[in-house]
Amino acid sequence: MSETQMTLFGESESEWSNESDKSKLLEWSYSRRGTLEQCARKYYYEYYGSNLQKAKEDPQKAKLRFLKKLQNRHLRSGDILHYVIRWYLKEFQQGKQRSLGQVLQWAKKDFRADIKYSQQYEHGSPLSDDFRYPKLLLEFYYGLPDVKSVCADTEERLVTALTNFITSQNIAQFREGARKASALIEESARMKNDDFTLSGKVDLAYWEDDRIVIADWKIGSAGSSDDSLQMLAYAWWAKQEFKRPVDYITAHQVHLADDIVSTFNVSEKALTRVEARILQDLEWMQEADSFGRRGLVEAFTPCAQPKVCALCKFQEVCPKE
């Protein structure tokens, strides 16, 4: 978290009406902490301004709820990647071998439906909450000049990632692991600690002899992000869920753009650091919550980073400074 974004949070003590407010907040997820770290203003819009139960007096509530439904091309292609892989592995687990052609056909069909819908969208029209309905891509909504070109590049990236997933020998071990009847595919991961609840979704977890193997799919290339915290949090969940020592847990990140598998060292020391990091994150969230619930948007400083802002669905209402 940058010092600039957290300045206003430190000017007064957090205000909690009662202990139940604290218990409602103490749920940690990698995506939520990532949003707060990336941009405090986006965090407010995502978790408070657009929430009907919080910041109830925010005058932009209706607009924020609309904008929250937008998706940028990267997140949308990542969503498509994950649900298509989930379908493929679930079918594989039941003894049905789906072809690469079937996988790519579904993925391209859905992404192209998003593009068509976004091209034809009339401003002011409501957006559907049905997950099966095409998504409005923010690149079209905000009129990105080279939108067709960048979306074509995104589709190519999606095709490459799925092709590698289906055909790569590096990834064969995970495809085979998913065939096991006991394998967990896109399973919700929740772990309760004395101080908080950890929540997330594990792409794949399975037994390999006496070991637990965890795999997480990334549409990008190796080195494009540092997600060690996410993977170690999953390992911590696996330790509690399967009652296994950390020496028997292996966590992998599968980078589908360049067909590289990264393996993370899981140790008690590493998990202790993860717990400390999560508790630190929750302190930030607690400080922010007092301001967020009251709709004090000015306490959440915009990150003012052009690359982040260009992919943000809330740019229509954000002052960006």
CORBEL-V491985 format. One record per backbone hydrogen bond with DSSP energy under -0.5 kcal/mol. CO is the residue of the C=O (numbers start at 1). NH is the residue of the N-H. If there is no record, write none. Layout:
CO/NH  CO/NH
This chain:
2/6  3/7  4/7  5/301  6/10  7/10  8/11  9/12  14/16  15/17  18/21  18/22  19/23  20/24  21/25  22/25  22/26  25/27  26/197  28/199  29/33  30/34  31/35  32/36  33/37  34/38  35/39  39/43  40/44  41/45  42/46  43/47  44/48  44/49  45/50  48/51  50/52  51/54  55/58  58/61  60/64  61/65  62/66  63/67  64/68  66/69  67/70  71/138  72/76  73/77  74/78  75/79  76/80  77/81  78/82  79/83  80/84  81/85  82/86  83/87  84/88  85/89  86/90  87/91  88/92  89/93  90/94  91/94  91/96  92/95  95/97  96/98  99/103  100/104  101/105  102/106  103/107  104/108  105/109  106/110  107/111  108/112  109/113  110/114  111/115  112/116  113/117  114/118  115/119  116/120  117/121  121/123  122/125  130/133  135/137  136/71  137/140  137/141  138/142  139/144  140/143  144/147  146/150  147/151  148/152  149/153  150/154  151/155  152/156  153/157  154/158  155/159  156/160  157/161  158/162  159/163  160/164  161/165  162/166  163/167  164/168  169/172  171/174  171/175  172/176  173/177  174/178  175/179  176/179  177/180  180/183  183/185  184/186  184/205  187/202  188/190  189/200  191/198  196/193  197/28  198/191  200/189  201/203  202/187  203/186  204/215  205/184  206/213  208/211  211/208  211/213  212/250  213/206  214/252  215/204  216/254  218/256  220/257  221/224  225/227  227/231  228/232  229/233  230/234  231/235  232/236  233/237  234/238  235/239  236/240  237/241  238/242  239/243  239/244  245/248  246/249  248/212  250/214  251/264  252/216  253/255  253/262  254/218  254/256  255/259  255/260  260/255  260/262  262/253  264/251  264/266  265/267  267/271  268/272  269/273  270/274  271/275  272/276  273/277  274/278  275/279  276/280  277/281  278/282  279/283  280/284  281/285  282/286  283/287  284/288  285/289  286/290  287/291  288/292  289/293  290/294  291/296  292/295  293/55  295/297  296/299  297/300  299/301  301/40  301/41  304/306  305/308  305/309  306/310  307/311  308/311  309/312  312/315  314/317  314/318
